[in-house]
Amino acid sequence: MATNSEKKEKSLAEFLVIIALVGVMMAVFINYFIKSEAQFTHAGFTTLAQSFNTKVSTVHAQWLMDKQPNTVLLASFNNKDKQVVSVNNTGWVDVKHKQLACEAIWQLIMETPMSLMKFSIIAIEVHDNTNEQHIQSKGQCRYVLLDGSYFQYNRANGKVSKVTK
């Protein structure tokens, strides 16, 4: 028959084995989560870019149906008011002012803060400086995550590029 001290040593050894197994399982889970988080972020950002593209196309289609006005009125799902979206002379979403234009375009199109999950999205204006007279029409908006992923919106032709890293 086992003595009291042998029982204590056996239960301590079992306890240590259980702690080690739990630690290994936690390490595997954390490693899997960290690897998957990048995939989740990329998938979410791709979906966000597709939503952006859909809204831009919707505004342009409404502009064509409304006989090419300076602004397009869209019904909003969030409230009963209509959303006023400014467009350029070719019918693509654009703003007249130059400061923080890409952020303003984001707000017009997405109606949400510039973020994805817990990550901020940065708006950068990209210009083709080869012809200074047409800088406004050639401006593009690049929406960037901190990991370097981005998509671009061309204000001249309404094209939304794919998410790239």
C-alpha positions, 0 to 999 in steps of 0.5 A: 500500500502507498504511503501518504507521501507517495500519494502526494508525490504522485498527485504533484506529478500528475498536476505538473503534467496537466499544467504542461499539457495546458501550456502546450495547448495554449501555445498552439492556440495562440500561434494559430490565432496570430497566423489566422489574424492576418488572413482575417484582416486581409479578407475583411479589407478585401470585402471593404474594398468591394463594398467601396467599389459597389457604392462608387458604381451605384453612385455613378449609375444613379448619376447617369439615370438622373441626367448627370447632376452635380450631386447624387441623392441616395437613400440610406439604409441607416436613416430615412434621409437621403444621402447627398454625394458630390460627383465630378463632371464625369459622374464619379464620387469626388469632392471640391475641396483639396484638403483631406479630400480622400478622407471626405470621399471615404465618409461619403462612400462608406459612412463609417469611421476609417477602421477595420476591426482594431486597425486604422485605415490611412487615406493618402492622396496620390498624384501624377505630377507629370501635368500640373494642370490636371492634377485634380482629375488625376488624383487617386485615393489610396486607403492603407492598413498599417501592414501595407495592404491597400486599395486605390480609388481613381477619382477620374475614372471611378476604378477601384483597384484590388487589395495589394500588399 
